[in-house]
Every structure is written in C-alpha cells, then in structure tokens.
Amino acid sequence: MLLQKMTGWLGLWAKAIGGLLFLALFLTFLVQIAARFGFNQPLPWSDELAVILYLWVILWACAFVVPEKEHVMFDLVWNSVGPATRRLMRMVGHTLIGGLAIAAIPASWEYVHFMAREKTAVLGLSFEWVFLPFVLLLVSLAARSWHGLVQAMNNQGLEAHEAAP
C-alpha cells in the first residue's frame, strides 16, 4: 500500500517535471519566434536552450512519464504466439534491455561526469547537466526492466503488453 502511494506520488512529480520542461521549451520557442520575426533580433541563447530542453523533454518523458505499453513495439511475432511464448519473450526482452542499460550506466556516467569540464557555447552550462538525462534514462530502463522481469516471472502484467487491434 505504501509502495503504491509512493509510486503514485513519484509518477505525479515526474509528470509535473516533464510538463514544466515542456512548458519551458514552448516558452523558449515563443521568445525565439518573437525576437526573430517580431523584433528582427535573433537570440542565440534561445536556440541553445531549446536544444537542451528538447533533449531533456524527450529523455525525461521516455524514462519517467510514458508507460511501457505506450512505447513502440514490433508486435507481428508477438501476435502470432501463445501466452507462454509471450511470457518467455518478455523475460528475455527485459533481461536484455535491463542488462544492457546496467552495463552502460558506469561508462555513461563517467562520460557525463567528464563533460563537466566543458561548457555550452552561449549559456555556459556544464555539459554534465546537458547529458545527465541520458544516465537517468538508463537507470529508469534498468528499474523498469527489473520490474517487468519480476512481473513476467510471476505471470503478471501480460495485459499491459497485449497488442491493440
């Protein structure tokens, strides 16, 4: 019960942060458009900020907001096999994705941390902050894969993976 409440609150916070990131991206675009076309004065910082926010929005949403069943899935083979094979496919898939994510975390973090010495051209932000959402995505993939693997081993959660007609 407590775990479900915590998961619910974390999900709400993740969606709120994702929404704020998207709002910041949208407002940056509006400022960029107004400056470029309204005042004929392009703002270099708005281009850079838009790219950084876009990166954050996409990776944040993929890591924490979009449910697994909404991710792109190649379901041609999935639809042609029975429940036991689907369960095995889920276990193998979660093991591979989670294993690769776990294997990539140390080197990715090392690179992100290494990039702390470099700054963006206009805003002077540390590239560590620019690339950090990729490490967060890997951690999320590992956690989601573990959760999916446990569900598959317990023969739970298969309805979330049923292909839409």
C-alpha positions in Angstrom: 0.0 0.0 0.0 2.8 2.4 1.0 4.8 1.5 -2.1 1.8 2.1 -4.4 1.3 5.6 -2.8 5.0 6.4 -3.2 4.9 5.2 -6.8 1.8 7.3 -7.4 3.4 10.4 -6.0 6.7 9.8 -7.8 4.7 9.5 -11.0 2.8 12.7 -10.4 6.1 14.5 -9.7 7.7 13.0 -12.9 4.7 14.2 -14.9 4.9 17.7 -13.3 8.6 18.0 -14.0 8.1 16.8 -17.6 5.3 19.3 -18.0 7.4 22.1 -16.7 10.2 21.1 -19.0 7.9 21.1 -22.0 6.4 24.5 -20.9 9.9 26.0 -20.7 10.6 24.6 -24.2 7.4 26.1 -25.5 8.1 29.5 -23.9 11.6 29.5 -25.3 10.2 28.9 -28.7 7.8 31.8 -28.3 10.5 34.1 -27.2 12.7 32.9 -30.1 9.9 33.5 -32.6 9.0 36.9 -31.2 12.7 38.0 -31.2 13.5 36.7 -34.6 10.4 37.7 -36.5 8.8 40.4 -34.4 11.9 42.4 -33.5 14.3 41.1 -36.1 16.8 40.3 -33.3 17.6 36.6 -33.1 18.6 35.5 -29.6 21.5 32.9 -29.7 20.7 31.7 -26.2 17.2 30.7 -27.2 18.5 28.2 -29.8 20.8 26.6 -27.4 18.3 26.5 -24.6 15.7 25.0 -27.0 18.0 22.2 -28.0 18.9 21.4 -24.3 15.3 21.5 -23.2 14.3 19.3 -26.2 16.8 16.7 -25.1 15.6 16.8 -21.6 11.9 16.6 -22.5 12.4 13.6 -24.8 14.6 11.6 -22.5 12.7 12.6 -19.3 9.4 11.5 -20.9 10.8 8.3 -22.1 12.3 7.5 -18.8 9.6 8.5 -16.3 6.4 9.6 -18.0 5.4 7.3 -20.9 4.2 3.9 -19.7 5.8 0.8 -21.1 2.7 -0.2 -23.1 2.9 3.1 -25.0 6.4 2.6 -26.3 6.8 1.4 -29.8 6.6 -2.3 -30.1 7.1 -4.6 -33.0 4.1 -6.9 -32.5 4.0 -9.1 -35.7 5.7 -12.0 -33.9 4.0 -11.2 -30.6 0.5 -11.6 -32.0 1.4 -14.9 -33.6 2.5 -16.7 -30.5 0.7 -18.0 -27.4 0.8 -16.7 -23.8 3.7 -19.0 -22.7 5.9 -17.8 -25.5 4.9 -14.2 -24.9 5.9 -14.6 -21.2 9.3 -16.0 -22.3 9.7 -13.2 -24.8 9.0 -10.6 -22.1 11.6 -12.3 -19.7 14.2 -12.4 -22.4 13.5 -8.8 -23.6 13.5 -7.3 -20.1 16.7 -9.2 -19.3 18.4 -7.9 -22.4 17.3 -4.3 -22.1 17.9 -4.1 -18.4 21.3 -5.9 -18.7 22.4 -3.5 -21.5 21.2 -0.5 -19.5 23.0 -1.6 -16.4 26.2 -2.3 -18.4 26.0 1.1 -20.0 25.4 3.1 -16.8 29.1 3.3 -15.5 30.6 4.3 -18.8 27.8 6.8 -19.5 28.1 8.3 -16.1 31.9 8.6 -16.5 31.4 10.4 -19.8 28.7 12.7 -18.4 30.9 13.5 -15.4 33.9 14.0 -17.7 31.9 16.5 -19.7 31.5 18.7 -16.6 34.7 20.5 -17.7 33.1 21.7 -21.0 30.5 24.4 -21.2 27.9 25.2 -23.8 28.8 28.0 -26.2 26.3 30.6 -25.3 24.7 29.9 -21.9 27.9 28.5 -20.4 26.0 25.5 -18.9 28.1 22.5 -17.9 27.6 19.7 -20.4 27.2 17.4 -17.4 23.7 18.9 -17.0 23.0 18.7 -20.7 23.8 15.0 -20.9 22.5 13.9 -17.4 19.1 12.8 -18.6 20.7 10.0 -20.6 22.0 8.5 -17.5 18.6 8.9 -15.8 17.1 7.1 -18.8 19.5 4.2 -18.4 18.7 3.9 -14.6 15.0 4.0 -15.4 15.3 1.4 -18.1 17.2 -0.9 -15.6 14.5 -0.4 -13.0 11.6 -0.8 -15.4 13.2 -3.9 -16.8 13.7 -5.4 -13.4 10.0 -4.7 -12.6 8.9 -6.2 -15.9 11.1 -9.2 -15.4 9.6 -9.9 -11.9 6.1 -9.4 -13.3 6.8 -11.8 -16.2 8.3 -14.4 -13.8 5.2 -14.2 -11.6 3.0 -14.3 -14.7 1.6 -10.9 -14.1 1.2 -7.8 -16.2 0.7 -9.5 -19.5 -2.4 -7.5 -20.2 -0.3 -4.4 -20.5 1.6 -6.0 -23.4 -1.4 -7.2 -25.4 -1.3 -5.6 -28.8 -4.1 -3.2 -29.7 -6.4 -4.5 -32.5 
